[in-house]
Amino acid sequence: MAKFLSELKVKCCQENENLWELTDDLNYESDMVGVVHIGAGFMCDMASTRHIPLVSLIWGSRAHREGVLHDYLYRINSVPVVSFAMANAVFIEAMESRDKSFWVRYPMFWGVWLGGYFSYHKKTVEWKPSDKASCDPPDPTDSELVKI
């Protein structure tokens, strides 16, 4: 039976509030692809519904764990590496495993199917928004931040 084996623990990125960083590992056991281990430090935008105003109002904040899992499986070097169709199938499987209603599962599934095509296999698991970006608050003693 598919299920999450750990809780979702994240922190919001200071530089980009649309990005989240795992502060602890997230593990999911899939009936289709086996155990998926997502390591702490992984950065993603969870479910991307907040980018579309009406969609965000209806489906936003409905599938955080599932969105992290889906973002991970879309990465070039996820373990396991899966097809576009399989990543989307695991997304809906994960929503079903957490008893998301039909009215949440299927619109979100079709949303990632239609909107996710252009982001599939575009980033690595280790992707960060930039070399200097961090999800930790800036250090006020950092010489780059001190204004004279």
MIDOVEX-49296 format. One record per residue (C-alpha): residue in one letter; y, x, z. Coordinates in steps of 0.25 Angstrom, whole numbers, plus 5000, padded with zeros to 4 digits. Each point is the difference from the previous one (the first is absolute). Layout:
MIDOVEX-49296
[pt 'A' [Y X Z]] ...
//
This chain:
MIDOVEX-49296
[pt 'M' [5000 5000 5000]] [pt 'A' [5014 5006 4996]] [pt 'K' [5009 5003 5011]] [pt 'F' [5011 5009 5005]] [pt 'L' [4994 5010 5010]] [pt 'S' [5014 5004 5006]] [pt 'E' [5013 4995 5003]] [pt 'L' [5012 5002 4991]] [pt 'K' [5010 5009 5006]] [pt 'V' [5013 5004 4993]] [pt 'K' [5014 5004 5001]] [pt 'C' [5012 4997 4990]] [pt 'C' [5006 5011 4992]] [pt 'Q' [5014 5003 5004]] [pt 'E' [5004 5004 4986]] [pt 'N' [4994 4988 4993]] [pt 'E' [4997 4987 5008]] [pt 'N' [4991 4996 4989]] [pt 'L' [4990 5011 5004]] [pt 'W' [4991 5001 5011]] [pt 'E' [4991 5011 5006]] [pt 'L' [4987 4999 5006]] [pt 'T' [5001 5006 5014]] [pt 'D' [4985 4999 5002]] [pt 'D' [4988 4999 4991]] [pt 'L' [4996 4986 4994]] [pt 'N' [4986 4997 4996]] [pt 'Y' [4994 4989 4993]] [pt 'E' [4985 4997 4997]] [pt 'S' [4999 4993 4986]] [pt 'D' [4988 4993 4995]] [pt 'M' [5003 5005 4986]] [pt 'V' [5004 5015 5002]] [pt 'G' [4996 5004 5014]] [pt 'V' [5009 5006 5011]] [pt 'V' [5014 5003 4996]] [pt 'H' [5007 5010 5009]] [pt 'I' [5015 5001 4999]] [pt 'G' [5005 5011 5008]] [pt 'A' [5013 5001 5009]] [pt 'G' [5012 5004 4992]] [pt 'F' [4997 4991 4988]] [pt 'M' [5013 4994 4994]] [pt 'C' [5001 4987 4993]] [pt 'D' [5008 4987 4999]] [pt 'M' [4989 4991 5005]] [pt 'A' [5000 4987 4992]] [pt 'S' [5011 5001 4990]] [pt 'T' [5005 4986 5002]] [pt 'R' [5013 5003 5006]] [pt 'H' [5005 5005 4986]] [pt 'I' [5001 4986 4995]] [pt 'P' [5008 4990 5008]] [pt 'L' [4993 4987 4999]] [pt 'V' [4986 5007 5000]] [pt 'S' [5005 5007 5013]] [pt 'L' [5004 4988 5007]] [pt 'I' [4986 4993 4997]] [pt 'W' [4990 5011 5000]] [pt 'G' [5007 5012 5008]] [pt 'S' [4994 5005 5012]] [pt 'R' [4987 4993 4997]] [pt 'A' [4991 5012 4997]] [pt 'H' [5004 5013 5006]] [pt 'R' [4986 5007 5002]] [pt 'E' [4996 4995 4987]] [pt 'G' [5012 5005 4993]] [pt 'V' [4998 5014 5006]] [pt 'L' [4986 5000 4995]] [pt 'H' [5004 4995 4986]] [pt 'D' [5011 5011 4999]] [pt 'Y' [4990 5011 5004]] [pt 'L' [4989 4995 4990]] [pt 'Y' [5011 5001 4989]] [pt 'R' [5002 5014 5002]] [pt 'I' [4994 5011 4991]] [pt 'N' [4992 5007 5010]] [pt 'S' [4996 4989 5010]] [pt 'V' [4986 5001 5005]] [pt 'P' [4993 4993 4994]] [pt 'V' [5007 5000 4987]] [pt 'V' [4999 4986 4994]] [pt 'S' [5005 4992 4988]] [pt 'F' [5012 4992 4999]] [pt 'A' [4991 4987 5001]] [pt 'M' [4992 5005 5011]] [pt 'A' [5013 5004 5009]] [pt 'N' [5004 4986 4997]] [pt 'A' [4987 4994 5004]] [pt 'V' [4999 5008 5013]] [pt 'F' [5014 4995 5003]] [pt 'I' [4996 4985 4999]] [pt 'E' [4987 5004 5008]] [pt 'A' [5008 5006 5011]] [pt 'M' [5009 4987 5001]] [pt 'E' [4987 4991 5000]] [pt 'S' [4995 5009 5011]] [pt 'R' [5012 4997 5009]] [pt 'D' [4999 4985 4996]] [pt 'K' [5013 4999 4992]] [pt 'S' [5002 4987 4994]] [pt 'F' [4997 4997 4985]] [pt 'W' [5015 4998 4999]] [pt 'V' [5003 5014 5005]] [pt 'R' [4988 5007 4993]] [pt 'Y' [5001 4995 4986]] [pt 'P' [5015 5001 4997]] [pt 'M' [5000 5014 5006]] [pt 'F' [4988 5004 4992]] [pt 'W' [5006 4995 4987]] [pt 'G' [5013 5007 5004]] [pt 'V' [4994 5014 5002]] [pt 'W' [4991 4997 4987]] [pt 'L' [5013 4998 4992]] [pt 'G' [5010 5008 5007]] [pt 'G' [4991 5012 5004]] [pt 'Y' [4996 5005 4987]] [pt 'F' [5012 5009 4998]] [pt 'S' [4997 5007 5014]] [pt 'Y' [4985 5002 4999]] [pt 'H' [4996 5015 5000]] [pt 'K' [5015 5004 5000]] [pt 'K' [5000 5007 5014]] [pt 'T' [4991 5009 5008]] [pt 'V' [4995 4996 5014]] [pt 'E' [5009 5011 5005]] [pt 'W' [5013 4995 4993]] [pt 'K' [5013 5000 5008]] [pt 'P' [5013 4995 4994]] [pt 'S' [5006 5014 4999]] [pt 'D' [4998 5014 5006]] [pt 'K' [5010 4998 5011]] [pt 'A' [4997 4985 5003]] [pt 'S' [4994 4997 5013]] [pt 'C' [4997 4988 5008]] [pt 'D' [5005 5006 5013]] [pt 'P' [5014 4999 5005]] [pt 'P' [5009 5011 4995]] [pt 'D' [5002 5012 5010]] [pt 'P' [5014 5000 5004]] [pt 'T' [5000 5015 5002]] [pt 'D' [4995 5003 4986]] [pt 'S' [5011 5008 4993]] [pt 'E' [4999 4992 4988]] [pt 'L' [5005 4988 5008]] [pt 'V' [5011 5006 5008]] [pt 'K' [5013 4997 4994]] [pt 'I' [5012 5010 5003]] 
//
